[in-house]
Amino acid sequence: MLEVQPLLNNAEESMEATVLFLDEALAHIRAGKANPRILDGVKVEYYGSHVPISNVATITTPDAKTINIQPWEKGLIGAIEKALINSEVGITPMNNGETIRLAIPPLTEERRRQLAKQAKADCEDAKISVRNARRDAIEHFKKMVKDGLPEDVEKDAEASVQKIHDKYIKKIDEMYLAKEKEIMTV
């Protein structure tokens, strides 16, 4: 007897990975509040290799508009500052000799709309990926019918993969609404 459960599990794992990737992508969208995750993509030159800032410094948010970076070695201040200036973060660092401060500027209404559009586009890409995982699973089930899988089992498997699909699409919609609210809140 051909087994459909491994295919359902694979489809769900693929959808879960898509949602995790979307969560990471949305975390990098700056919403006007200080969030240390916007620095995740910034790499610092450290003893010949490029490492994330979080590997060489303590990153804190003392208030909603400031990110504070405390390097573990004083000699790294210049390298961290240079990495921030050259990054896509778009915030000029302030260096006092011991720590680096990033003052998060307030977003304009136009910039908020751009960020909301970017978040929506990321969510739409995630939905496409979830739909593709569902389509691949259903195509596999149809091939399995030709190999001897009973049609009623195939229909049940299709219904199961559709339920999984609906669950993840709903989760993506909820993530978008939460991010949009965060972006548009002044």
N, C-alpha and C positions, 0 to 999 in steps of 0.2 A: 504494500500500500504506500503510495506517495504521501509524503508529509508536507503540510502547508504551514505548520507553526514556525519552522525556521525562517520561512520567507516573511511571515508577519513580523517576526522579531527583527529581521534585517530592515524591513521598511520602517518600523518604529524607531530603531536605532538611528537610521538615516535622518528621520524627521527630528529626533531629539538633538542630533548634532547640528542640524540647521538652526534650531531654536537657540542653542548655546552660542553658535557663531553670531546670530543676530543680536543676542544679549551683549556680546563683546563689541559688536559694531556700534550699537546704540550707546554704549558706555563711553565711547570715544567722541560722541557728539557733545560739544560744550553747550550747556544749557543756561549759562549765566551764573551758575553756582559753582563753588570750588569743589572739584572732584579729583582726587589723586589719580584716578584711572585715565584721565586725559594725557598723562605723562607716560603711559605704558609703552607707547611706540618710540619714545625718545631714547636713543642709545648714546652712551658716553664712552670715550676712549679710555680704557683702564688697563695698564700694563700690556699694551699691544693688542687687546681685543675689545670689541664693542659689546658693552653690557647695558641692560636697562638701568635707569637711574635708581630704581628701587633696590638694586643689588649693591649700590655704593653709598646710599644716603637714606636717611629717615625722612619720609614725606608725611607732613601733617597738614590739617586744615584748621587753623585756629579760629576762623570764622567763615561765614558763607561766601566771602569775597576774596579770600587769601589762601594761597598754597605756600607752605613753608618747607624748604628743602635744607636739611642739615647733613652735609657730607660727613662721612666717617673719618676721612682724612682731609686736612685743610688744603693740601695741594690739589685736590680735585675741584675746588670751587671754580677755577678758570675753565676747566674742561666741561663741567656741568653747564656753566653759563654759555659757553660756546655752542654746546649741543642744543640748548634751549633756543638760542638765537637762530640756529640753522634748521630747527625743526618746523613742522607745520602747525605747532600749537598756536602761534600768532600772538604771543604775549611776551613783552620785553621783561626780562628778569632784572630784579634789583638786588645788588650784592653789597652786603655790609662788612665783608671780610670773614665772617663766620658762617652766615646762612645766606640762602638765596630766597627772596620772596617773589611770588608771582601774584600781582593784583589782578583779579579777574574783572575786566571792564564790563559794564552793563551792556546788554545787547540791544541794538536798534530793532524797531518793529520789522523792518525789511530783513534784517539778518535772522530774526526769529522765524520768519516765514520760510526763508531759505533752509534753515536747519530742520524745520518741520517737513519740508519737501524732501530733504535728504533722508530723514527718518522714514518717511512714507515709502520712498524708493527702496530703501534697504528692506523694509517689511514686505514689499511686493516681490522682491527677489527671493526672499525666504519662502513666501507662499508658493512661488513657482517651483522652488526646490522640493517643497513638501508634495506638491502635485506630481512632480516627476517621480518621486519615490513611490507614490500610490500607483501611477501608471505602470511603472516597471513591475511592481508586484502583480498587478492585474494581468499584464502580458504574460508573466511567468505562469500564473494560474491557468490561463487559456492554453499555453503550451502543454501544461501538465494534463489537461483534459485529453489531449491527443495521445498522451503517453499512458492513459488508463485511469486518470482521476475521475471519480463520479461527478456529474455536473452539479448535483445538489451540494456537494462538498465545495466545489469551486464557487458557487453562488454564495455560500456561507462565508467563505474566505474573502470574497470581494466585499461583502457587507462588513466584515470585521476590519478590513483595511480602510474602508470608507469611514468607519467610526473613529479609527486612529487618526486618519486624515483630518476629520472634523475637529477633533480634540486639539490638534496642533495648530490648525488655522485659527481657532478661537483664541489659543494662547498667544499667537502672533498679533492678532487684533488687539488683545488686552495690553500687550507690551507697547504697541504703537500708541494707543490712547494714553497710557501712562507717560510715555516719553513726550508726546505732543503737549500734554498738560504741563509737564515740567518745563518744556521749552517756552511755551506761551505765557507762563506765569511770570509776572514782572516782579 
